[in-house]
Amino acid sequence: MISLPSILICLAMIVLAPLFPGVINKTKAFFAGRQGPPLLQLYYDIIKMLQKTSVYSETTTVVTRIAPFVILFSTLAAALLVPVAFRNASVSFSGDIILLAYLLGIGRFFMVLAALDTGSAFEGMGAAREVLYSALAEPALFFGLLVLINETSQTSISAIYEKLTVESWWQNPATFLLVAASWMIVLLVENARIPIDDPNTHLELTMIHEVMILDYSGKDLALIEFAGAVKLAIFSSLLVGLVLSGQELALPAQLLVYAAGMLLVSIVVGIVESTIARFRLLHIPKFIVGSGALAIIALILKLSGN
Amino acid sequence: MNSIATLLAITCMLLLGSSRLLVSIRMVAFQGILLGLLPLFVTDHIGVAAVLLMLTNIGLKSILLPWLLTKALFESGTRREIEPFIGFGASILAGVLLLAVSGYIVNRLQTTAQISSPFTLIAGFFMFFSGLFLLITRRKALTQTLGFLVLENGVFTTGLSLGSEFSVFVELGILLDVFVGIFLMGIMLFHIDREFDHIDADRFNELSDLAVDVGDSEEASE
């Protein structure tokens, strides 16, 4: 099922996506008592980088050159599957969230391949960590989804969110809170935020996401940064949809509530980043497995409640 | 009631994953508070007995015992990190498995008692199992005491969710409480750490018949 107005709204989300990292940075700057970079900093960065040429190392192959495009377009395709502003997703069918998760997976796969392709030992380390953490985060996403499927007996993410109501939250508050919490952790993991990964660090030994894109420059870096912003918007949308779905509102009000929700998610991420120190690498798997455990507790709670 | 049971299950997961003794002790104390509140949700009318049980529970499990344990921790001068036989990530995974097993058991359970809330029963079983797991897989006598406390909490929760009034299970829980008290006294009074220089239970082998080279195991654990 393809719906045209949803595509427009989805495009708007994609265009506005680089705003959210700006909001996160502003929140962090507020906590640190600084002025911080302007809200539109990522736009400036992307425009600046698009005007430059990319430089490739001699050891790289074609994989490094196509990876930014694969990353960007798989992320954009994934964005089409996400319900934006409480409307049906631009494209929806039964089981579409699995496609969504693995479109993002393709992007990640190419990012890892490209990191290995450069032949840098540090990038290999980052690639290994990225693969481990995202593999651990996957169950959290899917067990949370199982809870929603059990609640609504639908298998398409748009249909699930359409059927979620405020009552379903009231009936099982604990279950939904657990799912929301575990998805919040998934959001932090997938977008390489503190406490999993620090987007600002450039210390080789502890970088995860940043180290993998270390060899990119110019236009390629712009594409990857943009794809990262869209990915953040995708996960924020999923979370906002989960928490705020079910209101009966007119379209302008819907858009407003949705935008407020997205900003709120960014601000929460900013607060988390300002108040929690980054975990030691050894403790990260424990934390991510813990988020999966939350989702499984939610599932068992849901199943035993019926 | 489900929310409290959920919190209980989460504290168990945190216990399985925590690497600090002090954090673990606080977690068990928090569990004590939750357990104290639990009886209030089981019955509609709150009698004197329920309030008394709540106060005893909170007083004993979240104030007295944690205080004793913290004291034992500081006086024995042990390293405040837990040294598990099974890693923390694997412990949490095992916890998830145990939770699934508890769900399965409760699903298959045929009881004549009226189950007030299935998830509370699952949480009770899960606490019971994770207490056993902590007992088996943690090295220090102190963490084993914590495991024992969690096990006992599990018995209490199970009892509460099976019968609305005080049942045999609760009596059993109180008995186990006394036993934990004695166990703690053992640590406090006999000062195992003074005698053996450590409270690592797996190194209590000086009196055993098996000739174990203590020097080796000390090297291995450093």
Chai-1 contact restraints between the chains, C-beta under 6 A:
chainA,res_idxA,chainB,res_idxB,connection_type,confidence,min_distance_angstrom,max_distance_angstrom,comment,restraint_id
A,A174,B,N2,contact,1.0,0.0,6.0,A-B,restraint_1
A,A174,B,S3,contact,1.0,0.0,6.0,A-B,restraint_2
A,A174,B,T6,contact,1.0,0.0,6.0,A-B,restraint_3
A,P285,B,G89,contact,1.0,0.0,6.0,A-B,restraint_4
A,K286,B,G17,contact,1.0,0.0,6.0,A-B,restraint_5
A,K286,B,F88,contact,1.0,0.0,6.0,A-B,restraint_6
A,K286,B,G89,contact,1.0,0.0,6.0,A-B,restraint_7
A,V289,B,G89,contact,1.0,0.0,6.0,A-B,restraint_8
A,V289,B,I92,contact,1.0,0.0,6.0,A-B,restraint_9
A,G290,B,G17,contact,1.0,0.0,6.0,A-B,restraint_10
A,G290,B,I92,contact,1.0,0.0,6.0,A-B,restraint_11
A,A293,B,M13,contact,1.0,0.0,6.0,A-B,restraint_12
A,A293,B,I92,contact,1.0,0.0,6.0,A-B,restraint_13
A,A293,B,V96,contact,1.0,0.0,6.0,A-B,restraint_14
A,I296,B,V96,contact,1.0,0.0,6.0,A-B,restraint_15
A,I297,B,A9,contact,1.0,0.0,6.0,A-B,restraint_16
A,I300,B,G103,contact,1.0,0.0,6.0,A-B,restraint_17
A,L301,B,T6,contact,1.0,0.0,6.0,A-B,restraint_18
A,L301,B,F119,contact,1.0,0.0,6.0,A-B,restraint_19
A,S304,B,P118,contact,1.0,0.0,6.0,A-B,restraint_20
A,S304,B,F119,contact,1.0,0.0,6.0,A-B,restraint_21
A,S304,B,I122,contact,1.0,0.0,6.0,A-B,restraint_22
